[in-house]
Amino acid sequence: MIRFQSIREEALEANMQLPALGLVLFTFGNASAVDRNQGVFAIKPSGVPYDELKPDNMVIVDFEGTVVDGTWRPSSDTKTHALLYKSWPEIGGIVHTHSTYATAWAQTLKDIPVLGTTHADHLTVPVPCAPPMKDEYIKGDYEHMTGFQIIDELNRRHLSYKDVEMILVGNHAPFTWGKNVQKAVYNSAVLESLAQMAYISLKVNPDVSPMKDALIQKHWERKHGSGSYYGQEI
């Protein structure tokens, strides 16, 4: 049995879902899965095509970004993942893609507004877009500082990572996270869909207004509130 087999398999499965869902091209993107008990996470190796990945290719890294196990070089975004895991103790997985519509919004430095109930089912606020990275961050440890770029923006807006599980990094691309890596993949797919629908809506009507608060809250509460009635009781 390979070391850290469980999170390696989780990370592999998550990474393989990214091209299947149309969220990545070639090697653009990565997913990671954490083992909190051991203080490590498994992440895709850098620059390796998805169809060549196997569980033992996944690289095991600690929360300082140091490789613990594996012979491959980890994703170039590893230090971003490491900082988020270290800073946010209740997340279990992270996904980074360059999906077309979400990345287009990131490149325009625009939040994705709440225009419809699909958005409100997942977020009560616009998908935030962090501003371009500060020069001192760029000159420093770039990938590590990308993590601070994400954390700084949520803090500036007084948003919790538990409530907002997605962000656009200005001039870059989206990151998503969740209680496990499966939820992070789900959030990545949802984000791309929200970005596409918002883009089309604004093309149809450039003067479209954000959805009213009462309807936003209704759709959020019916799915996530104390009296939620969406789905089945388990």
C-alpha positions as CSV (number, residue, x, y, z in Angstrom):
1,M,0.0,0.0,0.0
2,I,1.3,3.4,-0.9
3,R,1.8,6.0,1.8
4,F,-1.1,8.4,2.4
5,Q,-3.1,6.3,0.0
6,S,-6.5,7.7,1.0
7,I,-5.8,11.4,0.4
8,R,-3.8,10.5,-2.7
9,E,-6.8,8.8,-4.2
10,E,-9.1,11.6,-3.1
11,A,-6.8,14.2,-4.8
12,L,-6.6,12.1,-7.9
13,E,-10.3,11.7,-8.3
14,A,-10.8,15.4,-7.8
15,N,-8.2,16.3,-10.3
16,M,-9.7,14.0,-12.9
17,Q,-13.1,15.6,-12.5
18,L,-11.7,19.0,-13.6
19,P,-11.2,18.2,-17.3
20,A,-14.3,16.0,-17.2
21,L,-16.3,19.1,-16.1
22,G,-14.7,21.3,-18.7
23,L,-12.9,23.4,-16.0
24,V,-9.3,22.9,-17.3
25,L,-7.3,22.6,-20.5
26,F,-4.1,20.7,-20.7
27,T,-2.4,21.1,-17.3
28,F,-4.2,24.4,-16.3
29,G,-5.3,23.8,-12.7
30,N,-5.0,21.6,-9.6
31,A,-6.9,20.1,-6.7
32,S,-5.7,19.1,-3.3
33,A,-7.1,17.0,-0.4
34,V,-6.1,17.4,3.2
35,D,-5.5,15.0,6.1
36,R,-5.8,17.2,9.2
37,N,-4.8,14.5,11.6
38,Q,-1.4,14.2,9.9
39,G,-1.1,17.8,8.9
40,V,-0.5,17.2,5.2
41,F,-2.3,17.4,1.9
42,A,-2.1,15.7,-1.4
43,I,-1.8,17.8,-4.5
44,K,-1.4,17.3,-8.3
45,P,2.2,17.2,-9.6
46,S,3.3,20.2,-11.7
47,G,2.8,20.1,-15.4
48,V,1.7,16.5,-15.7
49,P,-1.3,15.9,-18.1
50,Y,-4.4,14.7,-16.4
51,D,-4.7,11.5,-18.4
52,E,-1.2,10.4,-17.1
53,L,-2.0,10.9,-13.4
54,K,-2.0,8.0,-10.9
55,P,-2.5,8.0,-7.1
56,D,1.2,7.6,-6.5
57,N,1.9,10.7,-8.6
58,M,0.1,12.9,-6.0
59,V,2.6,14.8,-3.9
60,I,2.2,14.9,-0.1
61,V,3.0,18.4,1.3
62,D,2.8,19.9,4.8
63,F,1.3,23.2,5.7
64,E,4.6,25.0,5.3
65,G,4.7,23.9,1.7
66,T,7.4,21.3,2.2
67,V,7.2,18.0,0.4
68,V,6.8,15.1,2.8
69,D,6.4,12.2,0.4
70,G,6.6,11.8,-3.4
71,T,9.2,12.0,-6.1
72,W,7.4,14.5,-8.3
73,R,7.6,18.3,-8.1
74,P,4.2,19.5,-6.7
75,S,1.9,22.1,-8.4
76,S,3.4,25.6,-8.7
77,D,0.3,26.7,-6.6
78,T,1.2,24.5,-3.7
79,K,2.3,27.3,-1.4
80,T,-1.1,29.0,-1.9
81,H,-2.9,25.8,-0.9
82,A,-0.6,25.4,2.1
83,L,-1.3,28.8,3.5
84,L,-5.1,28.4,3.1
85,Y,-5.0,25.1,4.9
86,K,-2.9,26.5,7.6
87,S,-5.1,29.6,8.0
88,W,-8.5,28.1,7.6
89,P,-8.8,25.0,9.8
90,E,-12.2,23.9,8.6
91,I,-11.5,23.3,4.9
92,G,-10.7,19.9,3.5
93,G,-10.0,20.6,-0.1
94,I,-9.0,23.4,-2.5
95,V,-9.4,23.7,-6.3
96,H,-7.7,26.2,-8.7
97,T,-8.6,26.4,-12.3
98,H,-8.4,28.8,-15.3
99,S,-12.0,28.0,-16.3
100,T,-13.0,30.3,-19.2
101,Y,-15.8,32.5,-17.8
102,A,-14.7,32.7,-14.2
103,T,-11.2,33.7,-15.4
104,A,-12.6,36.3,-17.8
105,W,-14.3,37.9,-14.8
106,A,-11.1,37.8,-12.8
107,Q,-9.3,39.4,-15.7
108,T,-11.8,42.3,-15.8
109,L,-11.4,42.7,-12.0
110,K,-15.2,42.5,-11.5
111,D,-17.2,40.8,-8.9
112,I,-19.9,38.5,-10.2
113,P,-23.2,40.1,-9.2
114,V,-26.2,38.2,-7.7
115,L,-28.5,38.3,-10.7
116,G,-30.6,35.1,-10.2
117,T,-31.7,32.4,-7.9
118,T,-29.0,30.0,-9.0
119,H,-26.4,32.3,-7.5
120,A,-28.5,32.9,-4.3
121,D,-28.8,29.1,-3.8
122,H,-25.0,29.2,-3.2
123,L,-24.1,32.7,-2.1
124,T,-26.0,35.8,-0.7
125,V,-23.2,38.1,-1.9
126,P,-21.4,38.7,-5.2
127,V,-18.5,36.4,-6.0
128,P,-15.7,38.6,-4.8
129,C,-12.8,39.5,-7.0
130,A,-9.6,40.3,-5.2
131,P,-7.7,43.4,-6.6
132,P,-4.4,42.9,-8.4
133,M,-1.6,41.7,-6.3
134,K,0.4,44.4,-4.4
135,D,3.9,45.0,-5.8
136,E,5.6,43.9,-2.6
137,Y,3.6,40.7,-2.7
138,I,4.7,40.1,-6.3
139,K,8.4,40.7,-5.4
140,G,8.1,38.3,-2.5
141,D,7.2,34.6,-2.4
142,Y,4.6,34.9,-5.2
143,E,2.5,31.8,-4.7
144,H,2.6,32.1,-0.9
145,M,1.5,35.7,-1.2
146,T,-1.4,34.7,-3.5
147,G,-2.8,33.0,-0.4
148,F,-2.6,36.3,1.5
149,Q,-4.2,38.1,-1.4
150,I,-7.2,35.8,-1.0
151,I,-7.3,36.0,2.8
152,D,-6.8,39.8,2.8
153,E,-9.7,40.3,0.4
154,L,-12.2,38.2,2.4
155,N,-11.1,40.0,5.6
156,R,-11.4,43.4,4.0
157,R,-15.0,42.6,3.0
158,H,-15.8,41.0,6.4
159,L,-16.6,37.7,4.7
160,S,-16.0,34.3,6.3
161,Y,-14.3,31.5,4.3
162,K,-17.1,29.2,5.8
163,D,-19.8,31.2,4.0
164,V,-18.0,32.2,0.9
165,E,-16.2,29.3,-0.6
166,M,-15.0,30.9,-3.9
167,I,-13.1,33.9,-5.0
168,L,-11.6,35.4,-8.2
169,V,-8.0,36.5,-7.9
170,G,-7.7,39.7,-9.9
171,N,-5.9,39.3,-13.3
172,H,-5.4,35.6,-12.5
173,A,-8.2,33.0,-12.0
174,P,-10.6,31.4,-9.5
175,F,-9.9,29.5,-6.3
176,T,-12.6,27.4,-4.5
177,W,-12.6,25.4,-1.3
178,G,-14.9,23.4,0.9
179,K,-15.3,20.9,3.7
180,N,-13.8,18.3,1.5
181,V,-12.2,18.2,-2.0
182,Q,-15.4,17.0,-3.5
183,K,-17.2,20.1,-2.3
184,A,-14.3,22.3,-3.6
185,V,-14.8,20.7,-7.1
186,Y,-18.5,21.3,-6.9
187,N,-17.9,24.9,-6.0
188,S,-15.5,25.3,-8.9
189,A,-18.2,24.0,-11.3
190,V,-20.9,26.2,-9.8
191,L,-18.6,29.2,-10.0
192,E,-18.0,28.7,-13.7
193,S,-21.7,28.3,-14.3
194,L,-22.5,31.5,-12.4
195,A,-19.8,33.4,-14.3
196,Q,-21.2,32.2,-17.6
197,M,-24.9,33.0,-16.7
198,A,-23.9,36.5,-15.4
199,Y,-22.0,37.2,-18.6
200,I,-24.9,36.2,-20.8
201,S,-27.4,38.1,-18.7
202,L,-25.4,41.3,-19.0
203,K,-25.1,40.7,-22.8
204,V,-28.9,40.4,-23.0
205,N,-29.5,43.4,-20.8
206,P,-26.5,45.5,-19.9
207,D,-28.7,47.4,-17.4
208,V,-29.8,44.4,-15.5
209,S,-30.1,45.0,-11.8
210,P,-29.0,42.7,-9.0
211,M,-31.7,40.5,-7.5
212,K,-33.6,42.0,-4.6
213,D,-32.5,41.0,-1.1
214,A,-35.8,39.3,-0.1
215,L,-35.5,36.9,-3.0
216,I,-31.8,36.3,-2.3
217,Q,-32.5,35.5,1.3
218,K,-35.4,33.2,0.5
219,H,-33.4,31.1,-1.9
220,W,-30.5,30.9,0.5
221,E,-32.7,29.9,3.5
222,R,-34.7,27.3,1.6
223,K,-31.5,25.5,0.9
224,H,-29.2,26.3,3.9
225,G,-31.3,27.9,6.7
226,S,-32.6,26.3,9.9
227,G,-35.9,25.5,8.2
228,S,-34.4,24.4,4.9
229,Y,-36.6,22.1,2.8
230,Y,-34.4,21.5,-0.3
231,G,-33.3,17.9,-0.8
232,Q,-33.9,14.8,1.4
233,E,-33.5,14.3,5.1
234,I,-30.8,11.8,5.9
